[in-house]
């Protein structure tokens, strides 16, 4: 991806910004974290200590997550057999281990101490409201390249099961594993490590890297590319608005994990709404909806019924999402995007009610 045009570079920058930690004064106060704690956690010794703690947590929690996933998908005969589950779980462990290796080597105590020695950090531990401390995240392309061999092994392992529904099983196990691990972390550890966990989870189910690749086939300033450049940075805002609309419309909807306003359900719903948007942008840049039909729809068909999310809710949320996207796009570009939003909505509506 290194030699691509400036438009692609812009999308790569947008991609990376998803994982940048912005420690404003309000953010620090919210989690009761202060500057010395950040210094300690991001020192070489602090990162090694955190990594050592996580190495113990990952193995046991990935096993627990595997059990939870098995139970969740138990209504589907042979979604993956025991030996396949164990083999794929071992690959998942490699992914987490590589993330820990990267985390340990990413940021040194000296670099952070130098930043904290700047004038506005000399008043003890206090921040001014305008002061922000950005904690570095690895170059997104480098991180994707480092993880690619392991994720490829995971994907190939998924394909070797000859079961198109296994990807849903894997993405769910990733989510459960991460959720269990995060619950065992301190607020500071959670703050620093969540972007890494989000990255690997999104690499499995949200095709952000492929959107960047697909952008290279478009001329700089092309309408399709311009649409993606404008709306990709606000996927989270769009997801949040649609989510709250759905909560208002379906206050009594209850899945296996709880109502729509349940914290865990909210997190997974927001992620799903972002996934839908990114697949739309991939389709727009690839100029077809093959990825939606061959990847997104089979995943939705498997995962949503398994957690007792009604298909009526899914279709309504897709409708709300397409409407919100069209409201936000520039009027002169709406005719370019409309065929994709309409077709995507029709694809979901054509699926038999689950």
C-alpha positions in Angstrom: 0.0 0.0 0.0 3.0 2.2 0.3 3.2 3.4 -3.3 -0.4 4.4 -3.8 -1.8 7.8 -4.7 -2.5 10.6 -2.3 -6.2 9.9 -2.2 -5.5 6.4 -0.9 -3.0 7.9 1.6 -5.9 10.0 2.8 -8.1 6.9 3.4 -5.2 5.2 5.2 -4.9 8.3 7.5 -8.7 8.1 8.1 -8.3 4.4 8.9 -5.5 5.0 11.4 -7.4 7.8 13.2 -9.9 5.2 14.4 -7.3 3.9 16.8 -5.6 7.1 18.1 -6.1 7.6 21.8 -6.9 11.2 22.7 -6.3 11.9 26.4 -8.0 15.2 27.1 -8.6 16.4 30.6 -12.2 15.2 30.5 -11.2 11.8 29.3 -8.6 11.4 32.1 -11.1 12.5 34.7 -13.8 10.1 33.4 -11.6 7.1 34.0 -9.8 8.5 37.1 -6.4 8.3 35.3 -3.5 10.8 35.8 -0.3 11.5 34.0 2.1 9.5 36.2 -0.1 6.4 35.7 0.2 6.9 31.9 4.0 7.3 32.3 4.2 4.1 34.2 1.9 2.1 31.9 3.7 3.2 28.8 7.2 2.7 30.1 9.1 -0.4 28.9 8.7 -2.0 32.2 5.0 -1.1 32.4 4.3 -2.5 28.9 6.2 -5.7 29.7 4.2 -6.1 33.0 0.9 -5.6 31.1 1.9 -8.0 28.4 2.8 -10.7 31.0 -0.5 -10.2 32.6 -2.3 -10.5 29.3 -0.5 -13.7 28.2 -2.0 -15.4 31.2 -5.5 -14.0 30.6 -5.6 -14.6 26.9 -5.2 -18.4 27.0 -7.9 -19.0 29.6 -10.3 -16.4 28.3 -10.0 -17.6 24.7 -11.0 -21.0 26.0 -14.0 -19.6 27.9 -14.9 -17.5 24.8 -14.8 -20.7 22.7 -17.2 -22.4 25.1 -19.6 -19.3 25.0 -19.4 -19.3 21.2 -20.1 -23.0 21.0 -23.2 -22.5 23.2 -24.3 -19.6 21.1 -24.1 -21.5 17.9 -25.2 -24.8 19.3 -28.5 -24.7 17.3 -26.5 -25.1 14.1 -25.3 -28.7 13.6 -21.5 -29.0 13.0 -20.8 -25.3 12.4 -17.3 -26.3 13.2 -16.2 -29.6 14.7 -14.1 -29.9 17.9 -10.8 -30.4 16.2 -11.4 -27.5 13.8 -12.4 -25.3 16.8 -9.2 -26.2 18.6 -7.1 -25.5 15.6 -8.7 -22.2 14.8 -8.5 -21.2 18.5 -4.7 -21.8 18.4 -4.4 -19.4 15.4 -6.5 -16.8 17.3 -4.0 -17.1 20.2 -1.2 -16.3 17.7 -3.0 -13.1 16.7 -3.2 -11.9 20.3 0.4 -12.9 21.0 1.6 -10.9 18.0 -0.5 -7.9 19.2 1.2 -8.1 22.6 4.6 -8.2 21.0 3.8 -5.1 19.0 2.4 -3.3 22.0 5.5 -4.0 24.1 7.8 -2.4 21.5 5.6 0.5 20.4 6.2 3.3 22.9 9.1 4.0 25.3 9.1 5.7 28.7 11.7 8.3 27.4 9.6 9.4 24.5 6.6 9.9 26.8 8.6 11.6 29.5 10.0 14.0 27.0 6.4 14.9 25.9 5.4 15.4 29.5 8.3 17.7 30.2 6.8 20.3 27.8 5.8 23.5 29.5 2.1 22.8 29.8 2.8 19.6 31.8 4.9 21.3 34.4 1.9 22.1 36.7 1.9 18.7 38.5 -0.6 16.3 37.0 -3.1 18.8 35.8 -4.1 19.4 32.2 -5.6 22.5 30.8 -8.9 21.8 28.9 -7.1 22.5 25.6 -4.1 20.2 26.3 -4.1 16.7 24.8 -1.7 13.9 25.0 -1.7 11.6 22.0 -0.5 8.0 22.6 1.1 6.6 19.5 -0.4 3.7 17.6 1.7 1.7 15.1 1.6 2.8 11.5 -1.6 1.2 10.3 0.0 -0.3 7.2 2.9 -1.8 9.1 0.5 -3.3 11.7 -1.7 -4.8 9.0 1.4 -6.2 7.2 2.8 -7.7 10.4 -0.6 -9.4 11.2 -1.3 -10.4 7.6 0.4 -13.8 7.7 -1.4 -14.9 10.9 -4.8 -13.5 9.7 -4.2 -15.2 6.4 -3.7 -18.4 8.2 -6.9 -17.8 10.1 -8.8 -17.1 6.9 -7.3 -20.1 5.2 -8.2 -22.2 8.2 -11.8 -20.8 8.0 -11.9 -21.7 4.3 -10.6 -25.2 4.9 -13.6 -26.0 7.1 -15.8 -25.7 3.9 -18.4 -24.0 6.0 -19.3 -20.4 5.0 -20.7 -19.8 8.5 -17.4 -20.3 10.2 -16.4 -16.7 9.8 -19.4 -15.7 12.0 -18.2 -18.2 14.5 -14.6 -16.8 14.5 -15.6 -13.1 14.6 -17.9 -13.9 17.5 -15.1 -15.8 19.4 -12.8 -12.8 18.8 -15.5 -10.5 20.3 -16.1 -12.7 23.3 -12.4 -13.2 24.0 -11.7 -9.4 23.8 -14.7 -8.6 26.0 -13.6 -11.1 28.7 -10.0 -9.8 28.6 -10.9 -6.1 28.8 -13.0 -6.8 31.9 -9.8 -7.9 33.7 -7.8 -4.8 32.9 -7.3 -1.7 34.9 -8.8 1.5 33.4 -5.4 2.6 32.1 -4.6 -0.7 30.6 -8.0 -0.8 29.0 -7.5 2.6 27.5 -4.2 1.8 26.0 -5.0 -1.7 24.7 -8.6 -1.3 23.4 -7.4 0.2 20.1 -5.2 -2.8 19.4 -8.1 -5.2 20.2 -10.5 -3.1 18.1 -8.0 -3.3 15.2 -7.8 -7.1 15.1 -11.5 -7.5 15.6 -12.2 -5.1 12.8 -9.6 -6.7 10.5 -11.7 -9.9 10.7 -15.2 -8.4 9.9 -14.8 -4.8 8.7 -13.0 -4.5 5.3 -11.3 -1.1 5.9 -8.0 -2.2 4.4 -9.8 -3.4 1.2 -11.5 0.0 0.9 -8.1 1.6 0.8 -6.9 -0.9 -1.8 -10.1 -0.3 -3.9 -9.6 3.4 -3.8 -6.5 3.1 -5.9 -8.5 2.3 -9.0 -10.1 5.7 -8.9 -8.8 9.1 -10.1 -8.1 11.7 -7.4 -11.3 13.8 -7.0 -13.6 11.3 -8.6 -17.2 11.4 -7.2 -17.1 7.9 -5.7 -13.8 8.5 -4.0 -15.0 11.9 -2.8 -18.1 10.3 -1.2 -16.0 7.8 0.7 -13.5 10.4 1.8 -16.3 12.5 3.2 -18.4 9.8 4.9 -15.8 7.3 6.1 -14.6 9.5 8.9 -18.1 9.8 10.3 -19.1 6.1 10.3 -19.2 6.1 14.1 -21.4 9.2 14.2 -23.8 7.7 11.6 -23.9 4.4 13.4 -24.7 6.1 16.7 -27.6 8.1 15.2 -29.1 5.0 13.6 -28.7 3.0 16.8 -30.6 5.5 18.8 -33.3 5.6 16.2 -33.6 1.9 16.4 -33.8 1.9 20.2 -36.7 4.4 20.0 -38.5 2.3 17.4 -37.9 -1.1 19.1 -37.8 -0.4 22.9 -39.0 -4.0 23.7 -36.8 -5.9 21.3 -34.9 -8.5 23.2 -32.1 -10.7 21.9 -30.2 -13.4 23.7 -27.9 -10.7 25.1 -30.6 -8.3 26.2 -32.5 -5.3 25.0 -31.0 -2.9 22.4 -30.0 -0.5 25.2 -27.9 -3.1 27.0 -24.3 -2.0 27.0 -23.0 -5.1 25.3 -25.7 -5.1 22.7 -25.0 -1.4 22.0 -21.3 -2.1 21.4 -22.0 -5.0 19.0 -24.8 -3.1 17.2 -22.6 0.0 16.6 -19.9 -2.3 15.3 -22.4 -4.0 12.9 -23.7 -0.6 11.7 -20.1 0.4 10.9 -19.5 -2.9 9.2 -22.5 -2.3 6.9 -21.3 1.2 6.0 -17.8 0.0 5.1 -19.2 -2.8 2.9 -21.2 -0.1 1.2 -18.1 2.0 0.6 -16.2 -1.1 -0.7 -19.0 -1.8 -3.1 -19.0 1.8 -4.3 -15.3 1.8 -5.0 -15.3 -1.7 -6.5 -18.4 -0.7 -8.6 -20.3 -3.9 -7.7 -22.0 -5.4 -4.7 -20.3 -8.8 -4.8 -18.7 -8.4 -1.4 -22.1 -7.6 0.1 -23.8 -10.6 -1.5 -21.0 -13.2 -1.0 -19.6 -12.1 2.4 -21.8 -9.7 4.3 -25.2 -11.3 3.8 -24.1 -14.9 4.7 -22.5 -13.5 7.9 -25.7 -11.6 8.8 -27.9 -14.6 8.1 -25.8 -16.7 10.4 -25.1 -14.3 13.3 -28.3 -12.4 13.8 -30.7 -15.3 14.2 -28.1 -17.0 16.5 -28.4 -14.2 19.0 -32.2 -13.9 18.4 -32.1 -10.6 16.6 -35.2 -10.4 14.5 -34.8 -10.0 10.7 -37.4 -7.2 10.8 -35.1 -5.2 13.1 -32.1 -5.9 10.8 -34.0 -4.7 7.7 -35.3 -1.6 9.5 -31.8 -0.7 10.6 -30.5 -1.1 7.1 -33.2 1.2 5.9 -32.5 3.8 8.5 -28.8 3.5 7.8 -29.2 4.0 4.0 -31.5 7.0 4.6 -29.0 8.6 7.0 -26.1 8.1 4.6 -28.1 9.7 1.7 -29.0 12.7 3.9 -25.3 13.3 4.6 -24.0 13.0 1.0 -23.5 16.0 -1.1 -26.6 16.6 -3.3 -24.6 16.4 -6.6 -23.3 12.9 -5.6 -26.6 11.4 -4.5 -27.4 10.0 -7.9 -24.1 8.1 -7.9 -24.7 6.6 -4.5 -28.4 5.9 -4.7 -28.2 2.7 -6.9 -25.9 1.1 -4.3 -28.0 2.1 -1.2 -31.2 1.0 -3.0 -29.7 -2.4 -4.1 -28.2 -3.0 -0.7 -31.6 -2.4 1.0 -33.3 -4.6 -1.6 -30.8 -7.4 -0.9 -31.6 -7.4 2.8 -35.4 -7.1 2.1 -35.3 -10.1 -0.3 -34.1 -12.4 2.4 -36.8 -14.6 3.9 -37.8 -13.4 7.3 -35.8 -15.3 10.0 
